[in-house]
């Protein structure tokens, strides 16, 4: 399954109402570490059906970024049952992502 691009209109349905954990990648196109993280998340999204992977562009969704207090990117937020369970700021390697989401 691919990484799903979400925005302020689709966030509620795709993330808060999800029946499985969701890893939200807050990012921006101009961010080098964000661009390095994208293929890693895409590969994991294809491998893991137990977790939904979504991407939020903070430049296009500033209200969401503000609601989550995003001040540095990339920022990975793990959501469980519609609530934030954990977060990690900055680039994180594949194995650490697997540990982060519960490998």
Phi and psi in degrees as GROMACS dihedral restraints (atoms count N, CA, C in turn):
[ dihedral_restraints ]
;  ai    aj    ak    al  type     phi  dphi    fc
    3     4     5     6     1   -80.6    20    10
    4     5     6     7     1   165.7    20    10
    6     7     8     9     1   -72.1    20    10
    7     8     9    10     1   130.8    20    10
    9    10    11    12     1   -95.9    20    10
   10    11    12    13     1   126.7    20    10
   12    13    14    15     1   -78.5    20    10
   13    14    15    16     1   122.0    20    10
   15    16    17    18     1  -118.5    20    10
   16    17    18    19     1   158.9    20    10
   18    19    20    21     1  -136.2    20    10
   19    20    21    22     1  -172.9    20    10
   21    22    23    24     1   -62.2    20    10
   22    23    24    25     1   -26.7    20    10
   24    25    26    27     1   -81.1    20    10
   25    26    27    28     1   -31.7    20    10
   27    28    29    30     1  -102.1    20    10
   28    29    30    31     1    -6.9    20    10
   30    31    32    33     1   -59.6    20    10
   31    32    33    34     1   -45.8    20    10
   33    34    35    36     1   -56.8    20    10
   34    35    36    37     1   -51.1    20    10
   36    37    38    39     1   -68.9    20    10
   37    38    39    40     1   -46.4    20    10
   39    40    41    42     1   -75.3    20    10
   40    41    42    43     1   -32.1    20    10
   42    43    44    45     1  -110.0    20    10
   43    44    45    46     1   -61.1    20    10
   45    46    47    48     1   -65.6    20    10
   46    47    48    49     1   -31.8    20    10
   48    49    50    51     1   -99.1    20    10
   49    50    51    52     1     9.1    20    10
   51    52    53    54     1   -67.8    20    10
   52    53    54    55     1   141.9    20    10
   54    55    56    57     1   -87.6    20    10
   55    56    57    58     1     3.0    20    10
   57    58    59    60     1  -136.6    20    10
   58    59    60    61     1   164.0    20    10
   60    61    62    63     1   -58.9    20    10
   61    62    63    64     1   149.7    20    10
   63    64    65    66     1  -127.2    20    10
   64    65    66    67     1   129.3    20    10
   66    67    68    69     1   -99.7    20    10
   67    68    69    70     1   113.1    20    10
   69    70    71    72     1   -98.0    20    10
   70    71    72    73     1   122.9    20    10
   72    73    74    75     1  -101.0    20    10
   73    74    75    76     1   103.3    20    10
   75    76    77    78     1   -84.0    20    10
   76    77    78    79     1   123.6    20    10
   78    79    80    81     1  -151.7    20    10
   79    80    81    82     1   179.6    20    10
   81    82    83    84     1  -148.3    20    10
   82    83    84    85     1   149.0    20    10
   84    85    86    87     1   -61.9    20    10
   85    86    87    88     1   -28.4    20    10
   87    88    89    90     1   -83.8    20    10
   88    89    90    91     1    -5.5    20    10
   90    91    92    93     1   -88.6    20    10
   91    92    93    94     1   114.8    20    10
   93    94    95    96     1   -58.3    20    10
   94    95    96    97     1   -52.2    20    10
   96    97    98    99     1   -60.1    20    10
   97    98    99   100     1   -32.7    20    10
   99   100   101   102     1   -63.6    20    10
  100   101   102   103     1   -43.4    20    10
  102   103   104   105     1   -66.1    20    10
  103   104   105   106     1   -33.6    20    10
  105   106   107   108     1   -68.7    20    10
  106   107   108   109     1   -32.0    20    10
  108   109   110   111     1   -77.3    20    10
  109   110   111   112     1   -30.3    20    10
  111   112   113   114     1   -53.6    20    10
  112   113   114   115     1   -49.9    20    10
  114   115   116   117     1   -67.2    20    10
  115   116   117   118     1   -30.2    20    10
  117   118   119   120     1   -65.2    20    10
  118   119   120   121     1   -45.9    20    10
  120   121   122   123     1   -67.0    20    10
  121   122   123   124     1   -37.0    20    10
  123   124   125   126     1   -62.8    20    10
  124   125   126   127     1   -42.2    20    10
  126   127   128   129     1   -64.6    20    10
  127   128   129   130     1   -44.9    20    10
  129   130   131   132     1   -63.7    20    10
  130   131   132   133     1   -37.3    20    10
  132   133   134   135     1   -61.9    20    10
  133   134   135   136     1   -35.2    20    10
  135   136   137   138     1   -72.3    20    10
  136   137   138   139     1   -27.6    20    10
  138   139   140   141     1   -90.9    20    10
  139   140   141   142     1   -27.9    20    10
  141   142   143   144     1  -114.0    20    10
  142   143   144   145     1   110.1    20    10
  144   145   146   147     1   -90.8    20    10
  145   146   147   148     1    -9.1    20    10
  147   148   149   150     1   -83.7    20    10
  148   149   150   151     1    -9.8    20    10
  150   151   152   153     1  -130.8    20    10
  151   152   153   154     1   136.8    20    10
  153   154   155   156     1   -92.6    20    10
  154   155   156   157     1   135.4    20    10
  156   157   158   159     1  -110.6    20    10
  157   158   159   160     1   124.1    20    10
  159   160   161   162     1  -129.6    20    10
  160   161   162   163     1   156.5    20    10
  162   163   164   165     1  -123.5    20    10
  163   164   165   166     1   136.1    20    10
  165   166   167   168     1  -125.8    20    10
  166   167   168   169     1   117.8    20    10
  168   169   170   171     1   -80.9    20    10
  169   170   171   172     1   115.5    20    10
  171   172   173   174     1   -69.3    20    10
  172   173   174   175     1   -24.6    20    10
  174   175   176   177     1   -70.8    20    10
  175   176   177   178     1   -30.9    20    10
  177   178   179   180     1   -94.5    20    10
  178   179   180   181     1   -12.8    20    10
  180   181   182   183     1  -134.9    20    10
  181   182   183   184     1    59.2    20    10
  183   184   185   186     1   -65.3    20    10
  184   185   186   187     1   -28.6    20    10
  186   187   188   189     1   -67.3    20    10
  187   188   189   190     1   -41.8    20    10
  189   190   191   192     1   -62.8    20    10
  190   191   192   193     1   -44.8    20    10
  192   193   194   195     1   -60.4    20    10
  193   194   195   196     1   -41.3    20    10
  195   196   197   198     1   -67.8    20    10
  196   197   198   199     1   -43.1    20    10
  198   199   200   201     1   -57.4    20    10
  199   200   201   202     1   -35.7    20    10
  201   202   203   204     1   -93.1    20    10
  202   203   204   205     1     0.5    20    10
  204   205   206   207     1    65.0    20    10
  205   206   207   208     1    37.0    20    10
  207   208   209   210     1   -76.3    20    10
  208   209   210   211     1   116.9    20    10
  210   211   212   213     1  -119.3    20    10
  211   212   213   214     1   -15.4    20    10
  213   214   215   216     1  -138.1    20    10
  214   215   216   217     1   145.3    20    10
  216   217   218   219     1  -131.8    20    10
  217   218   219   220     1   157.8    20    10
  219   220   221   222     1   -67.8    20    10
  220   221   222   223     1   149.9    20    10
  222   223   224   225     1  -130.9    20    10
  223   224   225   226     1   118.2    20    10
  225   226   227   228     1   -97.8    20    10
  226   227   228   229     1   125.5    20    10
  228   229   230   231     1  -118.4    20    10
  229   230   231   232     1   122.9    20    10
  231   232   233   234     1   -92.5    20    10
  232   233   234   235     1   120.6    20    10
  234   235   236   237     1  -108.0    20    10
  235   236   237   238     1   132.7    20    10
  237   238   239   240     1  -132.4    20    10
  238   239   240   241     1   129.7    20    10
  240   241   242   243     1    54.0    20    10
  241   242   243   244     1    38.5    20    10
  243   244   245   246     1    78.6    20    10
  244   245   246   247     1     2.6    20    10
  246   247   248   249     1  -123.4    20    10
  247   248   249   250     1   151.4    20    10
  249   250   251   252     1   -68.2    20    10
  250   251   252   253     1   127.1    20    10
  252   253   254   255     1  -103.6    20    10
  253   254   255   256     1   -31.4    20    10
  255   256   257   258     1  -167.0    20    10
  256   257   258   259     1   163.5    20    10
  258   259   260   261     1  -149.5    20    10
  259   260   261   262     1   155.2    20    10
  261   262   263   264     1  -139.8    20    10
  262   263   264   265     1   130.7    20    10
  264   265   266   267     1  -107.2    20    10
  265   266   267   268     1   134.6    20    10
  267   268   269   270     1   100.5    20    10
  268   269   270   271     1   169.8    20    10
  270   271   272   273     1   -63.0    20    10
  271   272   273   274     1   143.3    20    10
  273   274   275   276     1  -139.4    20    10
  274   275   276   277     1   130.9    20    10
  276   277   278   279     1   -70.3    20    10
  277   278   279   280     1   163.3    20    10
  279   280   281   282     1   -49.9    20    10
  280   281   282   283     1   -51.5    20    10
  282   283   284   285     1   -62.4    20    10
  283   284   285   286     1   -35.5    20    10
  285   286   287   288     1   -69.9    20    10
  286   287   288   289     1   -33.8    20    10
  288   289   290   291     1   -64.5    20    10
  289   290   291   292     1   -43.0    20    10
  291   292   293   294     1   -60.4    20    10
  292   293   294   295     1   -44.1    20    10
  294   295   296   297     1   -63.6    20    10
  295   296   297   298     1   -40.8    20    10
  297   298   299   300     1   -60.4    20    10
  298   299   300   301     1   -43.0    20    10
  300   301   302   303     1   -87.7    20    10
  301   302   303   304     1    -8.3    20    10
  303   304   305   306     1    95.7    20    10
  304   305   306   307     1    81.0    20    10
